[in-house]
């Protein structure tokens, strides 16, 4: 570092070489200006996993650490232009992670078929509502349905799993598992159904055509925003690095547990 804290040219070169060795993960999600969730959380998780985040805003939220007060969608053509520009110049893209889509869901669904992105692992965190109850996508469940087909990995919470499966919101592990299996039957390659909102110790279920695996955790006191964003982004980054699905999901759950522990000790 120089006397004023600026990087020397050699430092910048080293940084660029390090970035070039990291697989690229393209993220399309909303910008939370408080930094607790959305693109900021996504970028932190992807870096922690060892990959390089490429972040495209689908919406700008009016948001604090307490609640979402509103949001403004980025025009669909701008969302598409961001993604394709990065894929063309920064690719190859090894994984794509989707979060809040605002009004851009139809345009993002078309991106899934683009040659520059079709070969990536797609991880869909189907965000319907914020933790404070604000609706975050135009069109509700119908907006995400095309993105849950043709082989993505989907990471719904219990409410989202029930909504997309067309079943009542699950209240126990068996019901959550049933919802996840229905999403796999509907075209998802795998579903990591999150059980943190159910009673008892938190258990997530990883379900694919090969079967179902529980990922058990420990309940922490209180709550913290952005866990879903971080889980899906860390998972996408580990897949981009070539890790197997179960190991990637297990590592993502451990990463979120460490994030919660840091909050509890702060």
LUMSE-424178 format. One line per 8 residues: number of its first residue (from 1); their letters; for each residue x, y, z of N, C-alpha, C, CB. Coordinates in steps of 0.2 Angstrom, whole numbers, plus 2048, in hexadecimal, padded with zeros to 3 digits. Glycine has a CB too. Layout:
<rs>
NUM = A = X:Y:Z:X:Y:Z:X:Y:Z:X:Y:Z ~ ...
</rs>
This chain:
<rs>
1 = XXXXXXXX = 804:7FA:800:800:800:800:804:806:800:7FB:800:806 ~ 802:80C:7FD:806:812:7FD:804:815:804:804:817:7F7 ~ 807:81B:805:806:81F:80B:7FF:821:80C:80B:825:80B ~ 7FB:822:806:7F4:824:807:7F0:81E:806:7F3:829:801 ~ 7F2:818:806:7EE:812:806:7EC:810:800:7E8:814:80A ~ 7EE:813:7FA:7ED:811:7F3:7F1:80B:7F2:7EE:816:7EE ~ 7EE:806:7ED:7F2:800:7EB:7F8:802:7E7:7ED:7FB:7E8 ~ 7FD:7FF:7E7:803:800:7E2:801:7FC:7DC:809:7FD:7E5
9 = XXXXXXXX = 803:7FD:7D6:802:7FA:7D0:803:7F2:7D1:806:7FC:7CA ~ 808:7F0:7D4:809:7E9:7D5:804:7E6:7D9:810:7E8:7D9 ~ 801:7E9:7DE:7FC:7E6:7E2:7F5:7E5:7DE:7FA:7EB:7E8 ~ 7F4:7EA:7D9:7EE:7EA:7D5:7EF:7E4:7D0:7ED:7F0:7D1 ~ 7F5:7E3:7CE:7F6:7DD:7C9:7F5:7D7:7CD:7FD:7DD:7C6 ~ 7F8:7D6:7D3:7F7:7D0:7D7:7EF:7CF:7D8:7FA:7D0:7DE ~ 7EC:7D4:7D9:7E4:7D3:7DA:7E1:7D1:7D4:7E1:7DA:7DD ~ 7E3:7D4:7CE:7E0:7D2:7C8:7E1:7CA:7C7:7E2:7D6:7C2
17 = XXXXXXXX = 7E7:7C8:7C8:7E9:7C1:7C7:7E5:7BC:7CB:7F1:7C0:7C8 ~ 7E4:7BF:7D1:7E0:7BB:7D6:7D9:7BA:7D4:7E0:7BE:7DD ~ 7D6:7C0:7D1:7CF:7BF:7CF:7CE:7BB:7C9:7CD:7C6:7CD ~ 7D3:7BB:7C4:7D3:7B7:7BE:7D3:7B0:7BF:7D9:7B9:7BA ~ 7D6:7AE:7C5:7D6:7A7:7C7:7CF:7A4:7CA:7DB:7A5:7CB ~ 7CB:7A9:7CC:7C4:7A7:7CF:7BF:7A6:7CA:7C2:7AC:7D4 ~ 7BB:7A1:7CB:7B5:7A0:7C6:7B0:7A6:7C7:7B2:799:7C7 ~ 7AD:7A7:7C2:7A8:7AD:7C2:7A1:7AA:7C4:7A8:7B1:7BB
25 = XXXXXXXX = 79E:7AE:7C8:797:7AD:7CA:793:7B3:7C9:796:7AB:7D2 ~ 78E:7B3:7C4:78A:7B8:7C2:784:7B8:7C7:788:7B8:7BB ~ 783:7BE:7CA:77D:7BF:7CE:778:7C4:7CC:77F:7C1:7D6 ~ 772:7C2:7CC:76D:7C7:7CA:768:7C8:7D0:769:7C5:7C3 ~ 768:7CE:7D3:764:7CE:7D9:763:7D6:7DB:768:7CB:7DF ~ 760:7D7:7E0:75E:7DE:7E2:764:7E1:7E6:758:7DF:7E6 ~ 765:7E7:7E6:769:7EB:7EA:766:7ED:7F1:76D:7F1:7E6 ~ 768:7EB:7F6:766:7ED:7FD:76B:7F2:7FF:766:7E7:802
33 = XXXXXXXX = 76A:7F9:800:76E:7FE:801:771:7FD:809:76C:804:800 ~ 76D:7F9:80D:770:7F8:814:775:7F3:814:76A:7F6:818 ~ 776:7EF:80F:77B:7EA:80E:77A:7E3:812:781:7ED:811 ~ 774:7E3:815:773:7DD:818:771:7D7:814:76D:7DE:81D ~ 76E:7D8:80E:76C:7D3:80A:76D:7D5:802:764:7D1:80B ~ 76A:7D1:7FE:76B:7D3:7F7:772:7D3:7F4:769:7DA:7F6 ~ 774:7D7:7EF:77A:7D6:7EC:780:7D7:7F0:77A:7DC:7E6 ~ 780:7DB:7F5:786:7DC:7FA:787:7D5:7FD:784:7E1:7FF
41 = XXXXXXXX = 782:7D2:800:782:7CB:803:785:7C6:7FE:77C:7C9:807 ~ 782:7C6:7F8:784:7C1:7F3:78C:7C2:7F2:780:7C3:7ED ~ 78E:7C8:7F1:795:7C9:7EF:79A:7C7:7F5:796:7D0:7EE ~ 798:7C8:7FB:79C:7C6:801:79C:7BE:801:799:7C9:807 ~ 796:7BB:800:796:7B4:800:79A:7B0:7FB:78F:7B1:800 ~ 79A:7B3:7F5:79E:7B0:7EF:7A5:7B1:7F0:79B:7B4:7E9 ~ 7A7:7B7:7F2:7AE:7B8:7F4:7B1:7B3:7F9:7B0:7BF:7F6 ~ 7AD:7B2:7FE:7AF:7AE:804:7AF:7A7:802:7AA:7AE:80A
49 = XXXXXXXX = 7AB:7A5:7FD:7AC:79E:7FA:7B1:79D:7F5:7A5:79C:7F6 ~ 7B5:7A2:7F3:7BA:7A2:7EF:7B9:7A3:7E7:7BD:79B:7EF ~ 7B3:7A6:7E6:7B2:7A7:7DF:7B1:7AF:7DE:7AB:7A4:7DC ~ 7B0:7B1:7D8:7B0:7B8:7D6:7A9:7BA:7D5:7B5:7BA:7D0 ~ 7A6:7BF:7D8:79F:7C1:7D7:79F:7C6:7D1:79C:7C4:7DD ~ 79A:7C6:7CD:798:7CB:7C8:791:7CD:7C9:799:7C8:7C1 ~ 790:7D3:7CC:789:7D4:7CF:785:7D9:7CA:78A:7D8:7D5 ~ 77F:7D7:7C8:77A:7DA:7C4:774:7DC:7C8:778:7D6:7BE
57 = XXXXXXXX = 772:7E2:7C9:76D:7E5:7CC:766:7E4:7C8:76D:7EC:7CF ~ 761:7E0:7CB:75B:7E0:7C8:756:7E5:7CB:758:7D9:7CA ~ 758:7E8:7D1:753:7ED:7D4:757:7F1:7D9:74D:7E9:7D8 ~ 755:7F7:7DB:758:7FB:7E0:753:7FB:7E6:75A:802:7DE ~ 754:7F9:7EC:74F:7F9:7F1:750:7FF:7F5:750:7F2:7F5 ~ 74B:801:7F8:74B:806:7FD:74A:802:804:745:80B:7FC ~ 750:801:807:750:7FC:80C:755:7FE:812:752:7F6:809 ~ 753:7FD:818:758:7FE:81E:759:7F7:821:754:802:823
65 = XXXXXXXX = 75C:7F7:826:75E:7F0:82A:757:7ED:82C:763:7F1:82F ~ 752:7F2:82D:74C:7EF:830:747:7ED:82B:749:7F5:834 ~ 746:7F0:825:741:7EE:821:742:7F1:81A:73A:7F0:823 ~ 73E:7EE:815:73E:7F1:80E:738:7F6:80E:73D:7EB:809 ~ 73A:7FC:80C:734:801:80B:732:801:804:737:807:80D ~ 735:7FE:7FF:733:7FF:7F8:739:7FD:7F4:731:806:7F6 ~ 738:7FC:7ED:73D:7FB:7E9:73B:7FD:7E2:73E:7F3:7E8 ~ 741:7FE:7DE:740:801:7D7:744:7FC:7D2:743:808:7D6
73 = XXXXXXXX = 740:7F9:7CE:743:7F4:7C9:747:7F7:7C4:73D:7F0:7C6 ~ 74D:7F3:7C3:751:7F5:7BD:74E:7F3:7B7:759:7F2:7BE ~ 74E:7F7:7B1:74B:7F5:7AB:74E:7EE:7A9:74C:7FA:7A6 ~ 749:7EA:7A6:74C:7E3:7A4:751:7E3:79F:746:7E0:7A1 ~ 751:7E8:79A:757:7E9:795:75D:7EA:799:755:7ED:790 ~ 75D:7EE:79E:763:7F0:7A2:766:7EA:7A5:762:7F6:7A6 ~ 761:7E6:7A8:763:7E0:7AC:767:7DB:7A7:75D:7DD:7AF ~ 764:7DA:7A1:767:7D6:79C:76D:7D8:79A:762:7D5:796
81 = XXXXXXXX = 76E:7DF:799:774:7E2:796:77A:7E1:79B:773:7E9:794 ~ 778:7E2:7A2:77D:7E1:7A7:780:7DA:7A6:77A:7E2:7AE ~ 77B:7D5:7A6:77D:7CE:7A7:781:7CC:7A1:777:7C9:7A7 ~ 77F:7CD:79B:783:7CB:795:789:7CF:794:77E:7CC:78F ~ 78A:7D5:796:790:7D8:795:795:7D5:79A:78F:7E0:797 ~ 793:7D3:7A0:798:7D0:7A4:79A:7C9:7A2:795:7CF:7AB ~ 795:7C5:79F:796:7BE:79C:79B:7BF:796:78F:7BB:79B ~ 79A:7C4:792:79E:7C4:78C:7A5:7C6:78E:79B:7CA:788
89 = XXXXXXXX = 7A6:7CA:793:7AD:7CD:794:7B1:7CA:79A:7AD:7D4:795 ~ 7AD:7C7:79F:7AF:7C4:7A5:7AF:7BD:7A5:7AC:7C7:7AB ~ 7AB:7BA:7A0:7AA:7B3:7A1:7B0:7AE:7A0:7A5:7B1:79B ~ 7AF:7A8:7A0:7A9:7A4:7A1:7A6:7A5:7A7:7AA:79D:79F ~ 79F:7A5:7A7:79B:7A5:7AD:79A:79E:7B0:794:7A9:7AC ~ 79C:79C:7B6:79B:795:7B8:795:794:7BC:7A1:794:7BD ~ 792:799:7BF:78C:799:7C3:788:79F:7C2:78D:797:7CA ~ 782:79F:7C2:77D:7A5:7C3:779:7A4:7C9:779:7A5:7BC
97 = XXXXXXXX = 778:7A9:7CD:774:7A9:7D3:76F:7AF:7D2:778:7AA:7D9 ~ 769:7AD:7D3:763:7B1:7D3:760:7B3:7D9:75E:7AF:7CE ~ 75F:7B9:7DB:75B:7BB:7E1:755:7BF:7DF:760:7BF:7E6 ~ 754:7C4:7E2:74F:7C9:7E1:74F:7CB:7DA:74F:7CF:7E5 ~ 749:7CA:7D6:749:7CB:7CF:745:7D2:7CD:746:7C6:7CB ~ 741:7D4:7D2:73D:7DA:7D1:738:7D9:7CB:742:7E0:7D0 ~ 739:7DD:7C6:735:7DD:7C0:738:7DA:7BA:732:7E4:7BE ~ 73E:7D7:7BB:743:7D4:7B6:742:7CD:7B5:74A:7D6:7B7
105 = XXXXXXXX = 73E:7C9:7B8:73E:7C2:7B8:73D:7BF:7B1:738:7BF:7BC ~ 739:7C2:7AD:738:7BF:7A6:73F:7C0:7A2:732:7C2:7A2 ~ 742:7C5:7A3:748:7C6:79F:74E:7C2:7A2:74A:7CE:7A0 ~ 74E:7C1:7A8:753:7BC:7AB:751:7B5:7A9:753:7BD:7B3 ~ 74B:7B3:7A8:74A:7AC:7A6:74C:7AB:79F:742:7AB:7A6 ~ 74C:7B0:79A:74F:7B0:794:756:7AF:794:74C:7B6:78F ~ 759:7B2:799:761:7B2:799:763:7AB:79A:763:7B6:79F ~ 75F:7A7:79D:761:7A0:79F:762:79C:799:75B:79C:7A3
113 = XXXXXXXX = 760:79E:793:761:79A:78D:766:79D:789:75A:79A:789 ~ 769:7A3:78B:76F:7A6:787:775:7A2:787:770:7AD:78A ~ 778:7A1:781:77E:79C:781:784:79E:786:781:79D:77A ~ 784:7A5:788:78A:7A6:78D:788:7A4:794:78B:7AE:78C ~ 782:7A3:795:780:7A1:79C:77D:79A:79D:77B:7A6:79E ~ 77B:797:797:777:791:797:77B:78B:79B:775:78F:791 ~ 782:78C:79A:786:786:79D:788:787:7A4:78C:786:799 ~ 786:78D:7A7:787:78E:7AE:782:78A:7B3:787:796:7B0
121 = XXXXXXXX = 785:789:7B9:780:786:7BE:77C:78C:7C1:784:783:7C4 ~ 775:78B:7C0:770:790:7C2:76E:78F:7C9:76B:791:7BD ~ 76E:794:7CE:76C:793:7D5:767:798:7D6:772:794:7DA ~ 760:796:7D7:75B:79B:7D7:758:79B:7DF:755:799:7D3 ~ 759:7A1:7E2:756:7A3:7E8:750:7A7:7E7:75B:7A7:7ED ~ 74A:7A3:7E7:744:7A6:7E4:741:7AB:7E9:73F:7A1:7E2 ~ 743:7B1:7E9:741:7B6:7EF:73A:7B9:7ED:747:7BC:7EF ~ 736:7B7:7F1:72F:7BA:7F0:72E:7C0:7F4:72A:7B5:7F1
129 = XXXXXXXX = 730:7C0:7FB:72F:7C5:7FF:735:7C6:804:729:7C3:804 ~ 736:7CC:806:73B:7CE:80B:739:7CB:812:73D:7D5:80B ~ 73E:7CB:816:73D:7C9:81D:738:7CD:820:743:7C9:821 ~ 737:7D3:81E:732:7D8:821:72B:7D7:81D:734:7DF:821 ~ 72B:7D3:818:724:7D2:815:723:7D6:80F:71F:7D4:81A ~ 728:7D9:80C:727:7DD:806:728:7D8:800:72C:7E3:805 ~ 723:7D9:7FB:723:7D5:7F5:729:7D7:7F0:71D:7D5:7F1 ~ 72D:7D3:7EE:733:7D5:7EB:734:7D3:7E3:739:7D2:7EE
137 = XXXXXXXX = 72E:7D0:7E1:72E:7CE:7DA:727:7CF:7D7:730:7C7:7D9 ~ 727:7D2:7D1:721:7D3:7CD:71F:7CC:7CA:721:7D8:7C8 ~ 718:7CB:7CB:716:7C4:7C9:716:7BF:7CE:71A:7C3:7C3 ~ 719:7BF:7D4:719:7BA:7D9:71C:7B4:7D6:712:7B9:7DB ~ 719:7AE:7D8:71C:7A8:7D7:71C:7A6:7CF:718:7A2:7DA ~ 717:7A9:7CB:717:7A8:7C4:71E:7AB:7C1:711:7AB:7C1 ~ 720:7B0:7C4:726:7B4:7C1:72C:7AF:7C1:728:7BA:7C4 ~ 72D:7AB:7C6:733:7A7:7C7:732:7A0:7C4:734:7A6:7CE
145 = XXXXXXXX = 72C:79E:7C2:72B:797:7C0:72F:795:7BA:724:796:7BE ~ 730:799:7B5:735:797:7AF:73C:796:7B2:734:79C:7AA ~ 73E:799:7B7:745:798:7BA:746:792:7BE:746:79F:7BD ~ 740:78F:7C0:741:789:7C4:741:783:7C0:73B:789:7C9 ~ 740:783:7BA:740:77E:7B5:747:77D:7B2:73A:77E:7B0 ~ 748:778:7AE:74E:777:7AA:754:777:7AE:74E:77C:7A5 ~ 754:774:7B4:75A:772:7B7:75E:777:7BC:75F:770:7B3 ~ 75A:77C:7BF:75E:780:7C4:75E:77C:7CB:75B:787:7C5
153 = XXXXXXXX = 762:77F:7CF:762:77E:7D6:75E:783:7DA:769:77D:7D9 ~ 759:781:7DE:755:786:7E1:755:786:7E8:74D:784:7DE ~ 755:78C:7EB:756:78C:7F3:751:790:7F6:75D:790:7F4 ~ 74B:78D:7F6:745:790:7F9:745:790:801:73F:78E:7F6 ~ 742:794:804:740:793:80B:73A:790:80C:740:79A:80F ~ 737:78E:812:731:78A:812:72B:78D:80F:72F:789:819 ~ 72A:794:810:724:797:80C:725:797:805:724:79F:80F ~ 72B:798:802:72C:798:7FB:72B:791:7F8:733:79B:7F9
161 = XXXXXXXX = 72E:78C:7FC:72D:785:7FA:726:783:7F9:731:780:7FE ~ 722:785:7FE:71B:784:7FD:717:787:7F7:717:785:804 ~ 719:78E:7F7:716:792:7F1:718:78F:7EA:718:799:7F2 ~ 71E:78D:7E9:720:78B:7E3:71D:784:7E1:727:78B:7E2 ~ 71D:780:7E7:71A:779:7E6:713:779:7E5:71C:775:7EC ~ 70F:77E:7E7:708:77E:7E6:705:77A:7EC:706:77B:7E0 ~ 709:77A:7F2:706:777:7F8:706:77C:7FE:70B:771:7FA ~ 702:77A:803:703:77F:809:70A:780:80C:6FE:77C:80F
169 = XXXXXXXX = 70B:785:80F:711:786:812:713:781:817:712:78D:815 ~ 719:77E:816:71B:778:81A:71C:77A:821:721:775:817 ~ 71A:776:826:71A:778:82D:71F:773:830:714:778:830 ~ 721:76E:82D:726:769:82F:72B:766:82A:722:763:833 ~ 72F:762:82C:734:760:827:731:75B:822:73A:75B:82B ~ 72D:757:823:72A:753:81E:726:757:819:725:74E:821 ~ 723:75C:81B:71F:760:816:724:764:812:71A:765:819 ~ 72A:767:815:72F:76A:811:732:766:80C:734:76D:816
177 = XXXXXXXX = 733:760:80E:736:75B:809:732:759:803:738:754:80D ~ 72B:759:805:726:758:800:726:75D:7FB:720:757:803 ~ 727:763:7FD:727:769:7F8:72D:769:7F4:726:770:7FC ~ 733:767:7F7:739:767:7F3:739:762:7EE:73F:766:7F8 ~ 736:75C:7EF:735:757:7EA:731:759:7E5:733:750:7EE ~ 72C:75C:7E6:727:75F:7E1:72B:764:7DC:721:762:7E4 ~ 72F:768:7DF:733:76D:7DB:738:769:7D6:737:772:7DF ~ 73B:764:7D9:73F:75F:7D5:73B:75C:7CF:743:75A:7D9
185 = XXXXXXXX = 736:759:7D1:731:756:7CC:72F:75B:7C6:72B:753:7CF ~ 72F:762:7C8:72D:767:7C4:733:76A:7BF:72A:76D:7C7 ~ 739:767:7C0:73E:769:7BC:744:76C:7BF:73C:76E:7B7 ~ 745:76D:7C5:74B:76F:7C9:750:769:7C9:749:772:7D0 ~ 756:76B:7C8:75B:766:7C9:75C:764:7D0:762:768:7C6 ~ 75B:768:7D5:75C:767:7DC:758:76D:7E0:763:766:7DE ~ 756:76B:7E6:753:770:7EA:756:770:7F1:74B:76F:7EB ~ 759:776:7F3:75B:776:7FA:756:77A:7FE:762:77A:7FA
193 = XXXXXXXX = 751:776:801:74C:779:804:74E:77B:80C:746:774:804 ~ 74D:781:80D:74F:784:814:74A:783:819:752:78B:813 ~ 74C:780:81F:747:77F:824:748:783:82A:748:778:826 ~ 74C:789:829:74D:78D:82F:747:790:832:751:793:82D ~ 741:791:82E:73B:794:831:737:78F:834:737:797:82C ~ 738:788:834:734:783:837:736:783:83F:735:77C:834 ~ 732:780:843:733:77F:84A:739:779:84B:72D:77C:84E ~ 73D:77A:850:742:775:852:748:777:84F:740:76E:84F
201 = XXXXXXXX = 74D:773:84F:754:774:84C:753:775:845:759:76E:84E ~ 757:779:842:756:77B:83A:759:775:836:75A:781:838 ~ 755:772:832:757:76D:82D:756:76F:826:754:766:82F ~ 75B:770:822:759:771:81B:75A:76A:817:75F:776:818 ~ 756:76A:812:756:763:80E:758:765:807:74F:760:80E ~ 75D:761:805:760:761:7FE:75D:75B:7FA:768:761:7FE ~ 759:75D:7F5:755:758:7F2:757:758:7EA:74D:759:7F3 ~ 758:752:7E7:759:752:7E0:756:74B:7DE:761:752:7DE
209 = XXXXXXXX = 757:74A:7D7:755:743:7D5:758:73D:7D8:756:743:7CD ~ 75E:73F:7DB:762:739:7DF:760:738:7E6:769:73B:7DF ~ 75B:73C:7E8:759:73B:7EF:759:741:7F3:75D:736:7F3 ~ 758:741:7FA:758:746:7FE:75D:746:804:751:747:801 ~ 760:74B:805:765:74B:80B:764:751:810:76C:74C:808 ~ 763:750:816:762:755:81B:769:759:81D:75F:752:821 ~ 768:75F:81D:76E:763:820:76C:766:826:770:769:81A ~ 76E:764:82C:76C:766:832:770:76B:835:76B:760:837
217 = XXXXXXXX = 76D:770:839:770:775:83C:76E:776:843:76F:77C:838 ~ 770:77C:846:76F:77D:84D:76B:784:84D:775:77E:851 ~ 766:785:851:762:78B:851:766:790:855:75C:78A:855 ~ 767:796:852:76A:79C:856:765:7A0:858:76F:7A0:851 ~ 766:7A4:85E:761:7A9:860:761:7AF:85B:763:7AC:867 ~ 75B:7B2:85B:75A:7B8:857:759:7B6:84F:75F:7BD:858 ~ 75A:7BB:84B:75A:7BA:844:75E:7BF:841:753:7BA:841 ~ 760:7BE:83A:764:7C2:837:763:7C2:82F:76C:7C0:838
225 = XXXXXXXX = 763:7C8:82C:761:7C8:825:766:7C6:820:75F:7CF:823 ~ 764:7C4:81A:769:7C2:815:76B:7BB:815:76E:7C7:816 ~ 769:7B7:81A:76B:7B0:81A:76A:7AC:813:769:7AC:820 ~ 764:7AD:811:762:7AA:80B:766:7AC:805:75B:7AB:809 ~ 768:7B2:804:76C:7B5:7FF:773:7B2:7FF:76D:7BC:7FF ~ 776:7B1:805:77D:7AF:807:77D:7A7:805:77F:7B0:80E ~ 778:7A4:807:778:79C:806:778:79B:7FF:772:799:80A ~ 774:79E:7FB:773:79C:7F4:779:79F:7F0:76D:7A0:7F1
233 = XXXXXXXX = 77C:7A4:7F2:782:7A7:7EF:788:7A3:7F0:783:7AE:7F1 ~ 789:7A1:7F6:78F:79C:7F8:78E:796:7F5:78F:79B:800 ~ 788:793:7F4:787:78D:7F1:789:78E:7E9:780:78B:7F1 ~ 787:793:7E6:788:794:7DF:790:794:7DE:785:79A:7DD ~ 793:798:7E3:79A:799:7E2:79E:792:7E3:79D:79E:7E7 ~ 79C:78E:7E7:79F:787:7E8:79E:783:7E2:79C:784:7EE ~ 798:783:7DF:797:780:7D9:79B:782:7D3:78F:780:7D7 ~ 79C:789:7D3:7A0:78C:7CE:7A7:789:7CF:7A0:793:7CE
241 = XXXXXXXX = 7A9:788:7D5:7B0:785:7D6:7B1:77E:7D5:7B2:786:7DD ~ 7AB:77A:7D3:7AB:773:7D1:7A9:76F:7D7:7B2:772:7CF ~ 7A7:771:7DC:7A5:76D:7E2:79F:769:7E1:7A5:771:7E9 ~ 79E:763:7E3:798:760:7E3:792:763:7E6:799:759:7E5 ~ 78C:761:7E4:786:765:7E7:785:764:7EE:780:762:7E3 ~ 786:75E:7F1:785:75D:7F8:78A:761:7FC:785:756:7FA ~ 791:760:7FA:796:764:7FE:795:76B:7FD:79D:761:7FB ~ 793:76E:7F7:792:775:7F7:78C:777:7FB:790:777:7EF
249 = XXXXXXXX = 787:773:7FC:781:775:800:783:775:807:77B:771:7FF ~ 787:770:809:789:76F:810:78E:775:812:78D:769:811 ~ 793:777:80E:797:77C:80F:793:783:80F:79D:77D:80A ~ 78E:784:80B:78A:78A:80B:787:78B:812:785:78A:805 ~ 784:785:814:780:785:81B:785:787:820:77D:77F:81C ~ 78B:784:820:790:786:825:792:78D:825:797:781:824 ~ 793:790:81F:795:797:81E:78F:79B:821:795:799:817 ~ 789:79A:820:784:79E:823:783:79D:82B:77D:79C:820
257 = XXXXXXXX = 785:797:82D:785:796:834:78B:79B:837:786:78F:836 ~ 790:79B:834:796:79F:837:794:7A7:836:79C:79E:833 ~ 790:7A9:831:78D:7AF:830:789:7B1:836:78A:7B0:82A ~ 784:7AC:838:780:7AD:83D:783:7AE:844:77A:7A8:83E ~ 789:7AA:845:78C:7AA:84B:790:7B1:84C:792:7A4:84B ~ 793:7B3:846:796:7BA:847:791:7BF:849:799:7BC:840 ~ 78B:7BF:847:786:7C3:849:784:7C3:850:77F:7C3:844 ~ 783:7BC:852:782:7BB:859:787:7BE:85E:780:7B4:85A
265 = XX = 78D:7BE:85C:793:7C0:860:794:7C7:860:799:7BC:85F ~ 791:7CB:85B:793:7D2:85A:790:7D6:85F:790:7D4:853
</rs>
